[in-house]
């Protein structure tokens, strides 16, 4: 009886030890939770640096963030302007043992657009693009393979399977647009976030009308934007889902252009499916907008 109990205790102890030895990989933004979970599965514990519901554009680091960071072995960062709050926490932690994975290190970056950005600033919203998402997932898988070589094959296999989902999304969209003439389609956006996905479909961003993220333009800026849209021949305006963009109604009324909503992907809960679901929604929205614009141009 004693031997049986000892064996049960040993199994429980070993199981607990195995769990405790799991790597803890931190993430800074919702899309990176989706990426990392897709790559690592149940081999690694994924820990958000900040509780859901925050706005990364104006978030100020809290004491709890430092506590969470100290639980992490690895942290995956955007690192090009969208999670600067995390870089402050990392600096404050002063941990030489913390492994930092820069997800965008292999991504070809676009320059930022808009009145509020300076010279040489890059567009940090690579998670809204299809090709950029795929590249980041491969980068994460390759870095995790170096950190945890015992599971390298597993990580790379998962990354390929995840990337295939996005390739299929884009392929289906391209098929739907194969007979559509979208030459010369011009768009404006209310946030400097959608350049990566739009360029993949040959769409030019002609104007970014928001002076800063989540900040409505002044009356003079709004009037200037309306005039710019009128003179630039803008066909559609993409604005951010779940953001206070009340002024878009005024733009639609004054310019006659069509408005479409995109997801920014950095709001809401941390879920494995978030990027997959919201990327599909964005692609569907883009296809709808391109079809609408093509039909409008044919009717003129």
C-alpha positions in Angstrom: 0.0 0.0 0.0 2.8 2.3 0.9 4.6 1.6 -2.3 1.5 2.3 -4.3 1.0 5.7 -2.6 4.6 6.5 -3.1 4.3 5.8 -6.8 1.2 8.0 -7.1 3.0 10.8 -5.2 6.0 10.5 -7.5 3.8 10.7 -10.6 2.1 13.8 -9.2 5.4 15.4 -8.2 6.9 14.7 -11.6 3.9 16.1 -13.4 4.0 19.2 -11.3 7.7 19.6 -11.9 7.2 19.2 -15.6 4.5 21.9 -15.6 6.7 24.2 -13.5 9.5 23.8 -16.0 7.5 25.1 -18.9 8.9 28.3 -20.5 6.9 31.4 -19.9 6.7 33.5 -23.0 5.3 37.1 -22.6 3.5 39.1 -25.2 2.7 42.8 -25.4 -0.2 43.1 -27.8 -3.3 41.0 -28.6 -2.1 39.9 -32.1 1.1 38.5 -30.6 -0.9 36.3 -28.3 -2.5 34.7 -31.3 0.8 34.2 -33.1 2.6 32.7 -30.1 -0.2 30.4 -29.1 -0.5 29.2 -32.7 3.2 28.4 -32.7 3.8 26.9 -29.2 0.5 25.2 -28.5 0.6 23.7 -25.0 4.4 23.4 -24.9 4.8 26.9 -23.4 2.8 29.2 -21.1 1.9 32.5 -22.8 1.5 35.4 -20.5 0.2 38.9 -21.6 2.2 41.8 -20.1 -0.9 43.9 -19.6 -4.5 42.9 -18.8 -6.9 43.1 -21.8 -8.9 46.4 -22.3 -6.0 48.8 -22.5 -5.2 51.2 -25.3 -1.5 50.7 -26.4 -1.3 54.2 -27.8 -1.7 55.9 -24.4 -1.0 53.2 -21.9 1.4 54.0 -19.0 3.3 51.2 -17.4 2.1 49.9 -14.0 3.8 48.1 -11.1 1.9 44.9 -12.0 3.5 44.9 -15.4 7.0 44.6 -13.9 5.8 41.8 -11.7 4.5 39.9 -14.7 7.7 40.6 -16.7 9.7 39.0 -13.9 7.7 35.8 -14.4 8.7 35.6 -18.1 11.7 33.8 -19.6 11.0 35.3 -23.0 9.0 38.2 -24.3 7.8 38.7 -27.9 7.6 42.4 -28.8 6.4 44.5 -31.7 9.3 46.7 -31.1 8.8 49.3 -33.8 6.5 51.8 -32.1 3.3 50.2 -31.1 4.4 48.8 -27.7 6.8 51.4 -26.5 5.2 51.0 -23.0 6.6 47.5 -22.9 10.1 48.6 -23.8 10.0 50.9 -20.7 9.0 48.0 -18.5 11.8 45.9 -19.9 14.3 48.6 -19.3 13.1 49.1 -15.8 13.4 45.3 -15.1 17.1 45.4 -16.1 17.2 41.6 -16.6 20.1 40.3 -18.6 18.6 36.8 -18.6 15.3 37.9 -20.4 15.2 36.8 -24.0 13.6 39.4 -26.2 12.1 38.3 -29.5 11.7 41.1 -32.0 8.9 39.8 -34.2 9.3 42.4 -36.9 13.1 42.0 -37.4 12.6 40.3 -40.8 9.6 42.3 -42.0 10.0 44.9 -44.8 8.6 48.0 -43.1 6.5 50.9 -44.6 7.0 54.5 -43.7 4.4 56.0 -41.4 1.9 58.4 -42.8 -0.1 61.2 -41.2 0.3 64.7 -39.7 1.4 63.4 -36.3 4.4 61.3 -37.4 7.9 62.5 -37.8 10.5 61.8 -40.5 11.9 58.3 -40.6 9.1 56.8 -38.5 7.9 53.4 -39.7 4.4 52.1 -39.7 4.2 49.7 -36.7 0.9 48.0 -37.7 2.4 45.0 -39.4 -0.1 42.7 -37.7 -2.8 44.1 -40.0 -1.1 42.7 -43.1 -1.3 39.2 -44.4 2.3 38.7 -45.6 3.7 40.6 -42.6 1.7 38.3 -40.3 3.1 35.2 -42.0 6.7 36.5 -41.7 6.3 37.3 -38.0 5.0 33.9 -37.3 8.0 32.3 -39.0 10.3 34.6 -37.1 8.7 33.7 -33.8 8.8 29.9 -34.6 12.5 30.2 -35.6 13.4 32.1 -32.4 11.5 29.7 -30.3 13.3 26.8 -32.0 16.6 28.3 -30.9 15.4 28.8 -27.3 13.7 25.4 -27.0 15.4 23.1 -29.6 13.6 20.0 -28.2 10.4 21.3 -29.7 11.8 23.0 -32.8 10.1 20.7 -35.3 6.8 21.2 -33.5 7.0 25.0 -33.6 8.0 25.2 -37.2 5.2 22.7 -38.2 2.6 24.8 -36.4 4.0 28.0 -38.0 3.6 26.5 -41.5 0.0 25.4 -40.7 -0.9 28.8 -39.4 0.7 30.6 -42.3 -1.3 28.4 -44.7 -4.5 29.7 -43.3 -3.6 33.2 -44.2 -2.3 32.3 -47.6 -5.7 30.6 -48.3 -7.6 33.8 -47.2 -5.6 35.9 -49.5 -5.8 33.4 -52.4 -9.6 33.3 -52.1 -9.8 37.1 -52.1 -7.6 37.3 -55.1 -9.9 34.9 -57.0 -12.9 37.0 -56.1 -11.1 40.1 -57.5 -9.6 38.5 -60.6 -12.2 40.0 -62.9 -12.5 43.3 -61.2 -10.7 46.4 -62.5 -9.4 48.2 -59.5 -6.8 50.3 -61.3 -6.5 53.7 -59.8 -8.5 52.9 -56.7 -7.6 55.5 -54.0 -8.4 55.3 -50.3 -8.1 57.4 -47.2 -7.9 56.0 -43.7 -8.6 57.5 -40.3 -5.5 55.8 -38.8 -2.1 55.0 -40.0 -2.7 51.2 -39.7 -3.8 49.6 -42.9 -1.0 50.2 -45.3 0.3 46.7 -45.1 -2.9 44.9 -46.1 -3.9 47.5 -48.6 -0.6 47.3 -50.5 -0.9 43.6 -50.9 -4.1 44.2 -52.9 -2.6 47.0 -54.9 -4.4 49.8 -53.1 -2.8 53.2 -52.6 -3.3 55.0 -49.3 -3.7 58.6 -50.4 -4.4 60.3 -47.1 -4.4 59.6 -43.3 -6.9 62.0 -41.9 -6.5 61.5 -38.1 -3.9 63.8 -36.5 -3.3 61.3 -33.8 -4.7 57.9 -32.9 -8.1 58.1 -31.4 -8.1 61.9 -31.6 -10.8 63.6 -33.7 -9.5 66.4 -35.9 -10.3 70.0 -35.2 -12.9 71.8 -37.3 -10.2 73.3 -39.5 -8.4 69.9 -39.9 -11.7 68.2 -40.7 -12.5 70.8 -43.4 -9.0 70.5 -44.8 -9.4 66.7 -45.0 -12.7 67.0 -46.8 -11.1 69.3 -49.3 -8.2 67.0 -49.7 -10.5 64.0 -50.3 -12.5 66.0 -52.9 -9.4 67.1 -54.8 -7.6 63.8 -54.5 -10.4 61.7 -56.0 -10.6 59.4 -53.0 -13.0 56.5 -53.6 -13.4 55.0 -50.1 -12.5 55.8 -46.5 -11.4 53.0 -44.1 -11.9 53.8 -40.4 -11.2 51.8 -37.3 -13.7 49.5 -35.7 -14.7 50.3 -32.2 -13.1 53.7 -32.1 -14.8 57.1 -31.7 -14.9 58.2 -35.3 -18.1 60.3 -35.2 -16.7 62.7 -37.7 -16.8 60.0 -40.5 -20.5 60.8 -41.0 -19.6 64.4 -41.8 -17.0 63.3 -44.3 -19.4 60.9 -46.0 -22.1 63.5 -46.3 -19.7 66.2 -47.6 -17.7 64.1 -50.0 -20.1 61.3 -51.1 -17.4 58.7 -50.5 -18.2 55.2 -49.1 -17.0 54.4 -45.5 -15.8 50.9 -44.5 -14.6 49.7 -41.1 -11.4 47.8 -40.4 -10.4 46.0 -37.2 -7.2 47.3 -35.7 -6.7 43.9 -33.9 -5.3 45.5 -30.6 -8.6 45.7 -28.7 -10.5 43.1 -26.8 -9.6 39.8 -25.3 -6.4 37.8 -25.8 -7.5 34.7 -27.9 -5.8 32.3 -30.1 -8.3 32.9 -32.9 -8.3 36.7 -32.8 -6.0 37.5 -35.7 -7.4 34.7 -37.9 -11.0 35.9 -37.4 -10.4 39.6 -37.7 -8.0 39.2 -40.6 -10.7 37.4 -42.5 -13.2 40.1 -41.6 -10.8 42.8 -42.9 -10.1 40.9 -46.1 -13.9 40.5 -46.7 -14.3 44.2 -46.1 -11.5 45.1 -48.5 -12.9 42.9 -51.2 -16.4 44.5 -50.7 -14.8 47.9 -51.0 -12.9 47.1 -54.1 -15.9 45.6 -55.8 -18.0 48.6 -54.9 -15.3 51.0 -56.3 -15.0 49.1 -59.5 -18.7 49.1 -60.0 -18.8 52.9 -59.3 -16.1 53.6 -61.8 -17.8 51.4 -64.5 -21.0 53.4 -64.0 -19.3 56.7 -64.6 
